[in-house]
Amino acid sequence: MKKMMALIAALALAVSLTACGGHCKSCDQPVYKDGYCEYHYILNSAQDALFG
Ligand SMILES: [Zn+2]
């Protein structure tokens, strides 16, 4: 689970850097977290968890 902690820490840092609005990096939805909308954020974190 060490990898999960690193992922969470990286996400927390990224969120703090990208928390000022805008839209998803992959579509036009509003940002949910980490520069992505809710859908792409979940998709992205799932990919990181599987392949990262
Ligand atoms: Zn999106």
PDB file of the backbone (N, CA, C, O) and the ligand in Angstrom, with CONECT records:
HET     ZN  A 101       1
ATOM      1  N   MET A   1       0.825  -1.217   0.000  1.00  0.00           N
ATOM      2  CA  MET A   1       0.000   0.000   0.000  1.00  0.00           C
ATOM      3  C   MET A   1       0.858   1.266   0.000  1.00  0.00           C
ATOM      4  O   MET A   1       0.329   2.377  -0.006  1.00  0.00           O
ATOM      5  N   LYS A   2       2.191   1.097   0.007  1.00  0.00           N
ATOM      6  CA  LYS A   2       3.075   2.262  -0.013  1.00  0.00           C
ATOM      7  C   LYS A   2       2.843   3.092  -1.274  1.00  0.00           C
ATOM      8  O   LYS A   2       2.877   4.322  -1.243  1.00  0.00           O
ATOM      9  N   LYS A   3       2.607   2.387  -2.386  1.00  0.00           N
ATOM     10  CA  LYS A   3       2.365   3.064  -3.661  1.00  0.00           C
ATOM     11  C   LYS A   3       1.110   3.935  -3.575  1.00  0.00           C
ATOM     12  O   LYS A   3       1.074   5.039  -4.118  1.00  0.00           O
ATOM     13  N   MET A   4       0.087   3.430  -2.890  1.00  0.00           N
ATOM     14  CA  MET A   4      -1.161   4.178  -2.730  1.00  0.00           C
ATOM     15  C   MET A   4      -0.923   5.475  -1.964  1.00  0.00           C
ATOM     16  O   MET A   4      -1.481   6.515  -2.312  1.00  0.00           O
ATOM     17  N   MET A   5      -0.099   5.414  -0.926  1.00  0.00           N
ATOM     18  CA  MET A   5       0.214   6.608  -0.145  1.00  0.00           C
ATOM     19  C   MET A   5       0.937   7.634  -1.005  1.00  0.00           C
ATOM     20  O   MET A   5       0.648   8.828  -0.934  1.00  0.00           O
ATOM     21  N   ALA A   6       1.874   7.165  -1.815  1.00  0.00           N
ATOM     22  CA  ALA A   6       2.610   8.065  -2.703  1.00  0.00           C
ATOM     23  C   ALA A   6       1.658   8.698  -3.714  1.00  0.00           C
ATOM     24  O   ALA A   6       1.768   9.883  -4.029  1.00  0.00           O
ATOM     25  N   LEU A   7       0.733   7.900  -4.214  1.00  0.00           N
ATOM     26  CA  LEU A   7      -0.259   8.401  -5.170  1.00  0.00           C
ATOM     27  C   LEU A   7      -1.117   9.479  -4.520  1.00  0.00           C
ATOM     28  O   LEU A   7      -1.352  10.532  -5.113  1.00  0.00           O
ATOM     29  N   ILE A   8      -1.579   9.218  -3.315  1.00  0.00           N
ATOM     30  CA  ILE A   8      -2.416  10.186  -2.602  1.00  0.00           C
ATOM     31  C   ILE A   8      -1.639  11.471  -2.338  1.00  0.00           C
ATOM     32  O   ILE A   8      -2.171  12.569  -2.497  1.00  0.00           O
ATOM     33  N   ALA A   9      -0.384  11.330  -1.937  1.00  0.00           N
ATOM     34  CA  ALA A   9       0.444  12.507  -1.684  1.00  0.00           C
ATOM     35  C   ALA A   9       0.640  13.313  -2.961  1.00  0.00           C
ATOM     36  O   ALA A   9       0.552  14.540  -2.944  1.00  0.00           O
ATOM     37  N   ALA A  10       0.907  12.623  -4.072  1.00  0.00           N
ATOM     38  CA  ALA A  10       1.091  13.293  -5.354  1.00  0.00           C
ATOM     39  C   ALA A  10      -0.194  13.989  -5.786  1.00  0.00           C
ATOM     40  O   ALA A  10      -0.156  15.113  -6.285  1.00  0.00           O
ATOM     41  N   LEU A  11      -1.325  13.329  -5.597  1.00  0.00           N
ATOM     42  CA  LEU A  11      -2.614  13.923  -5.948  1.00  0.00           C
ATOM     43  C   LEU A  11      -2.900  15.147  -5.091  1.00  0.00           C
ATOM     44  O   LEU A  11      -3.379  16.161  -5.597  1.00  0.00           O
ATOM     45  N   ALA A  12      -2.610  15.060  -3.802  1.00  0.00           N
ATOM     46  CA  ALA A  12      -2.855  16.185  -2.904  1.00  0.00           C
ATOM     47  C   ALA A  12      -2.042  17.391  -3.345  1.00  0.00           C
ATOM     48  O   ALA A  12      -2.538  18.517  -3.331  1.00  0.00           O
ATOM     49  N   LEU A  13      -0.801  17.159  -3.735  1.00  0.00           N
ATOM     50  CA  LEU A  13       0.059  18.231  -4.217  1.00  0.00           C
ATOM     51  C   LEU A  13      -0.493  18.805  -5.519  1.00  0.00           C
ATOM     52  O   LEU A  13      -0.588  20.022  -5.678  1.00  0.00           O
ATOM     53  N   ALA A  14      -0.854  17.923  -6.444  1.00  0.00           N
ATOM     54  CA  ALA A  14      -1.366  18.358  -7.735  1.00  0.00           C
ATOM     55  C   ALA A  14      -2.669  19.131  -7.569  1.00  0.00           C
ATOM     56  O   ALA A  14      -2.879  20.142  -8.239  1.00  0.00           O
ATOM     57  N   VAL A  15      -3.539  18.667  -6.686  1.00  0.00           N
ATOM     58  CA  VAL A  15      -4.808  19.350  -6.440  1.00  0.00           C
ATOM     59  C   VAL A  15      -4.555  20.743  -5.893  1.00  0.00           C
ATOM     60  O   VAL A  15      -5.219  21.699  -6.294  1.00  0.00           O
ATOM     61  N   SER A  16      -3.601  20.867  -4.981  1.00  0.00           N
ATOM     62  CA  SER A  16      -3.314  22.171  -4.399  1.00  0.00           C
ATOM     63  C   SER A  16      -2.771  23.124  -5.462  1.00  0.00           C
ATOM     64  O   SER A  16      -2.941  24.338  -5.344  1.00  0.00           O
ATOM     65  N   LEU A  17      -2.119  22.592  -6.496  1.00  0.00           N
ATOM     66  CA  LEU A  17      -1.577  23.430  -7.571  1.00  0.00           C
ATOM     67  C   LEU A  17      -2.632  23.777  -8.612  1.00  0.00           C
ATOM     68  O   LEU A  17      -2.537  24.818  -9.262  1.00  0.00           O
ATOM     69  N   THR A  18      -3.628  22.928  -8.777  1.00  0.00           N
ATOM     70  CA  THR A  18      -4.594  23.094  -9.857  1.00  0.00           C
ATOM     71  C   THR A  18      -5.998  23.363  -9.336  1.00  0.00           C
ATOM     72  O   THR A  18      -6.977  23.182 -10.060  1.00  0.00           O
ATOM     73  N   ALA A  19      -6.099  23.796  -8.078  1.00  0.00           N
ATOM     74  CA  ALA A  19      -7.408  23.932  -7.452  1.00  0.00           C
ATOM     75  C   ALA A  19      -8.177  25.166  -7.927  1.00  0.00           C
ATOM     76  O   ALA A  19      -9.326  25.363  -7.529  1.00  0.00           O
ATOM     77  N   CYS A  20      -7.562  26.003  -8.774  1.00  0.00           N
ATOM     78  CA  CYS A  20      -8.191  27.272  -9.103  1.00  0.00           C
ATOM     79  C   CYS A  20      -9.048  27.184 -10.364  1.00  0.00           C
ATOM     80  O   CYS A  20      -8.845  27.963 -11.296  1.00  0.00           O
ATOM     81  N   GLY A  21      -9.991  26.262 -10.412  1.00  0.00           N
ATOM     82  CA  GLY A  21     -10.998  26.228 -11.456  1.00  0.00           C
ATOM     83  C   GLY A  21     -10.487  25.795 -12.812  1.00  0.00           C
ATOM     84  O   GLY A  21      -9.491  25.079 -12.911  1.00  0.00           O
ATOM     85  N   GLY A  22     -11.182  26.238 -13.873  1.00  0.00           N
ATOM     86  CA  GLY A  22     -10.847  25.801 -15.214  1.00  0.00           C
ATOM     87  C   GLY A  22     -11.648  24.569 -15.581  1.00  0.00           C
ATOM     88  O   GLY A  22     -12.611  24.215 -14.900  1.00  0.00           O
ATOM     89  N   HIS A  23     -11.244  23.918 -16.663  1.00  0.00           N
ATOM     90  CA  HIS A  23     -11.962  22.723 -17.085  1.00  0.00           C
ATOM     91  C   HIS A  23     -11.001  21.552 -17.222  1.00  0.00           C
ATOM     92  O   HIS A  23      -9.780  21.709 -17.219  1.00  0.00           O
ATOM     93  N   CYS A  24     -11.598  20.377 -17.342  1.00  0.00           N
ATOM     94  CA  CYS A  24     -10.871  19.117 -17.440  1.00  0.00           C
ATOM     95  C   CYS A  24      -9.812  19.158 -18.549  1.00  0.00           C
ATOM     96  O   CYS A  24     -10.013  19.783 -19.590  1.00  0.00           O
ATOM     97  N   LYS A  25      -8.676  18.478 -18.308  1.00  0.00           N
ATOM     98  CA  LYS A  25      -7.614  18.389 -19.315  1.00  0.00           C
ATOM     99  C   LYS A  25      -8.050  17.584 -20.527  1.00  0.00           C
ATOM    100  O   LYS A  25      -7.489  17.738 -21.612  1.00  0.00           O
ATOM    101  N   SER A  26      -9.060  16.714 -20.346  1.00  0.00           N
ATOM    102  CA  SER A  26      -9.456  15.776 -21.400  1.00  0.00           C
ATOM    103  C   SER A  26     -10.800  16.098 -22.038  1.00  0.00           C
ATOM    104  O   SER A  26     -11.131  15.530 -23.078  1.00  0.00           O
ATOM    105  N   CYS A  27     -11.583  16.995 -21.442  1.00  0.00           N
ATOM    106  CA  CYS A  27     -12.878  17.360 -22.000  1.00  0.00           C
ATOM    107  C   CYS A  27     -13.274  18.738 -21.453  1.00  0.00           C
ATOM    108  O   CYS A  27     -12.458  19.398 -20.810  1.00  0.00           O
ATOM    109  N   ASP A  28     -14.482  19.170 -21.694  1.00  0.00           N
ATOM    110  CA  ASP A  28     -14.907  20.519 -21.320  1.00  0.00           C
ATOM    111  C   ASP A  28     -15.680  20.573 -20.006  1.00  0.00           C
ATOM    112  O   ASP A  28     -16.239  21.612 -19.654  1.00  0.00           O
ATOM    113  N   GLN A  29     -15.711  19.472 -19.290  1.00  0.00           N
ATOM    114  CA  GLN A  29     -16.388  19.459 -17.995  1.00  0.00           C
ATOM    115  C   GLN A  29     -15.584  20.275 -16.978  1.00  0.00           C
ATOM    116  O   GLN A  29     -14.366  20.395 -17.100  1.00  0.00           O
ATOM    117  N   PRO A  30     -16.268  20.833 -15.976  1.00  0.00           N
ATOM    118  CA  PRO A  30     -15.533  21.541 -14.927  1.00  0.00           C
ATOM    119  C   PRO A  30     -14.609  20.595 -14.156  1.00  0.00           C
ATOM    120  O   PRO A  30     -14.876  19.401 -14.028  1.00  0.00           O
ATOM    121  N   VAL A  31     -13.519  21.165 -13.650  1.00  0.00           N
ATOM    122  CA  VAL A  31     -12.552  20.359 -12.909  1.00  0.00           C
ATOM    123  C   VAL A  31     -13.162  19.844 -11.615  1.00  0.00           C
ATOM    124  O   VAL A  31     -13.815  20.572 -10.867  1.00  0.00           O
ATOM    125  N   TYR A  32     -12.923  18.563 -11.384  1.00  0.00           N
ATOM    126  CA  TYR A  32     -13.339  17.938 -10.129  1.00  0.00           C
ATOM    127  C   TYR A  32     -12.133  17.861  -9.201  1.00  0.00           C
ATOM    128  O   TYR A  32     -12.187  18.321  -8.060  1.00  0.00           O
ATOM    129  N   LYS A  33     -11.037  17.271  -9.700  1.00  0.00           N
ATOM    130  CA  LYS A  33      -9.794  17.173  -8.949  1.00  0.00           C
ATOM    131  C   LYS A  33      -8.644  16.978  -9.916  1.00  0.00           C
ATOM    132  O   LYS A  33      -8.812  16.388 -10.983  1.00  0.00           O
ATOM    133  N   ASP A  34      -7.471  17.476  -9.541  1.00  0.00           N
ATOM    134  CA  ASP A  34      -6.230  17.148 -10.246  1.00  0.00           C
ATOM    135  C   ASP A  34      -6.274  17.542 -11.720  1.00  0.00           C
ATOM    136  O   ASP A  34      -5.604  16.923 -12.546  1.00  0.00           O
ATOM    137  N   GLY A  35      -7.058  18.568 -12.054  1.00  0.00           N
ATOM    138  CA  GLY A  35      -7.133  19.031 -13.435  1.00  0.00           C
ATOM    139  C   GLY A  35      -8.079  18.237 -14.304  1.00  0.00           C
ATOM    140  O   GLY A  35      -8.155  18.479 -15.508  1.00  0.00           O
ATOM    141  N   TYR A  36      -8.809  17.287 -13.720  1.00  0.00           N
ATOM    142  CA  TYR A  36      -9.750  16.460 -14.470  1.00  0.00           C
ATOM    143  C   TYR A  36     -11.160  16.594 -13.907  1.00  0.00           C
ATOM    144  O   TYR A  36     -11.345  16.917 -12.734  1.00  0.00           O
ATOM    145  N   CYS A  37     -12.141  16.342 -14.751  1.00  0.00           N
ATOM    146  CA  CYS A  37     -13.511  16.207 -14.283  1.00  0.00           C
ATOM    147  C   CYS A  37     -13.636  14.918 -13.470  1.00  0.00           C
ATOM    148  O   CYS A  37     -12.706  14.114 -13.411  1.00  0.00           O
ATOM    149  N   GLU A  38     -14.787  14.740 -12.853  1.00  0.00           N
ATOM    150  CA  GLU A  38     -14.954  13.572 -11.982  1.00  0.00           C
ATOM    151  C   GLU A  38     -14.701  12.279 -12.752  1.00  0.00           C
ATOM    152  O   GLU A  38     -14.023  11.376 -12.262  1.00  0.00           O
ATOM    153  N   TYR A  39     -15.258  12.202 -13.972  1.00  0.00           N
ATOM    154  CA  TYR A  39     -15.108  11.001 -14.790  1.00  0.00           C
ATOM    155  C   TYR A  39     -13.643  10.734 -15.138  1.00  0.00           C
ATOM    156  O   TYR A  39     -13.135   9.634 -14.918  1.00  0.00           O
ATOM    157  N   HIS A  40     -12.971  11.749 -15.682  1.00  0.00           N
ATOM    158  CA  HIS A  40     -11.592  11.553 -16.098  1.00  0.00           C
ATOM    159  C   HIS A  40     -10.652  11.417 -14.903  1.00  0.00           C
ATOM    160  O   HIS A  40      -9.629  10.737 -14.990  1.00  0.00           O
ATOM    161  N   TYR A  41     -10.994  12.059 -13.791  1.00  0.00           N
ATOM    162  CA  TYR A  41     -10.196  11.900 -12.577  1.00  0.00           C
ATOM    163  C   TYR A  41     -10.216  10.445 -12.102  1.00  0.00           C
ATOM    164  O   TYR A  41      -9.176   9.867 -11.787  1.00  0.00           O
ATOM    165  N   ILE A  42     -11.414   9.867 -12.058  1.00  0.00           N
ATOM    166  CA  ILE A  42     -11.554   8.469 -11.629  1.00  0.00           C
ATOM    167  C   ILE A  42     -10.863   7.546 -12.626  1.00  0.00           C
ATOM    168  O   ILE A  42     -10.158   6.613 -12.241  1.00  0.00           O
ATOM    169  N   LEU A  43     -11.076   7.821 -13.923  1.00  0.00           N
ATOM    170  CA  LEU A  43     -10.431   7.031 -14.967  1.00  0.00           C
ATOM    171  C   LEU A  43      -8.911   7.083 -14.812  1.00  0.00           C
ATOM    172  O   LEU A  43      -8.226   6.062 -14.876  1.00  0.00           O
ATOM    173  N   ASN A  44      -8.406   8.292 -14.609  1.00  0.00           N
ATOM    174  CA  ASN A  44      -6.962   8.511 -14.509  1.00  0.00           C
ATOM    175  C   ASN A  44      -6.388   7.831 -13.275  1.00  0.00           C
ATOM    176  O   ASN A  44      -5.346   7.180 -13.354  1.00  0.00           O
ATOM    177  N   SER A  45      -7.062   7.976 -12.129  1.00  0.00           N
ATOM    178  CA  SER A  45      -6.537   7.367 -10.917  1.00  0.00           C
ATOM    179  C   SER A  45      -6.647   5.850 -10.971  1.00  0.00           C
ATOM    180  O   SER A  45      -5.822   5.144 -10.390  1.00  0.00           O
ATOM    181  N   ALA A  46      -7.662   5.347 -11.664  1.00  0.00           N
ATOM    182  CA  ALA A  46      -7.775   3.902 -11.847  1.00  0.00           C
ATOM    183  C   ALA A  46      -6.612   3.389 -12.703  1.00  0.00           C
ATOM    184  O   ALA A  46      -6.032   2.344 -12.408  1.00  0.00           O
ATOM    185  N   GLN A  47      -6.281   4.119 -13.748  1.00  0.00           N
ATOM    186  CA  GLN A  47      -5.150   3.738 -14.601  1.00  0.00           C
ATOM    187  C   GLN A  47      -3.853   3.790 -13.813  1.00  0.00           C
ATOM    188  O   GLN A  47      -3.013   2.900 -13.943  1.00  0.00           O
ATOM    189  N   ASP A  48      -3.678   4.837 -12.986  1.00  0.00           N
ATOM    190  CA  ASP A  48      -2.476   4.939 -12.167  1.00  0.00           C
ATOM    191  C   ASP A  48      -2.378   3.765 -11.193  1.00  0.00           C
ATOM    192  O   ASP A  48      -1.302   3.205 -10.985  1.00  0.00           O
ATOM    193  N   ALA A  49      -3.518   3.402 -10.601  1.00  0.00           N
ATOM    194  CA  ALA A  49      -3.528   2.319  -9.636  1.00  0.00           C
ATOM    195  C   ALA A  49      -3.185   0.987 -10.318  1.00  0.00           C
ATOM    196  O   ALA A  49      -2.519   0.132  -9.733  1.00  0.00           O
ATOM    197  N   LEU A  50      -3.656   0.825 -11.576  1.00  0.00           N
ATOM    198  CA  LEU A  50      -3.431  -0.422 -12.289  1.00  0.00           C
ATOM    199  C   LEU A  50      -2.046  -0.480 -12.938  1.00  0.00           C
ATOM    200  O   LEU A  50      -1.374  -1.511 -12.893  1.00  0.00           O
ATOM    201  N   PHE A  51      -1.625   0.642 -13.545  1.00  0.00           N
ATOM    202  CA  PHE A  51      -0.420   0.625 -14.379  1.00  0.00           C
ATOM    203  C   PHE A  51       0.710   1.518 -13.859  1.00  0.00           C
ATOM    204  O   PHE A  51       1.845   1.440 -14.328  1.00  0.00           O
ATOM    205  N   GLY A  52       0.379   2.367 -12.881  1.00  0.00           N
ATOM    206  CA  GLY A  52       1.334   3.390 -12.468  1.00  0.00           C
ATOM    207  C   GLY A  52       2.492   2.869 -11.615  1.00  0.00           C
ATOM    208  O   GLY A  52       3.358   3.644 -11.210  1.00  0.00           O
TER     209      GLY A  52
HETATM  210 ZN    ZN A 101     -13.020  15.130 -18.423  1.00  0.00          ZN2+
END
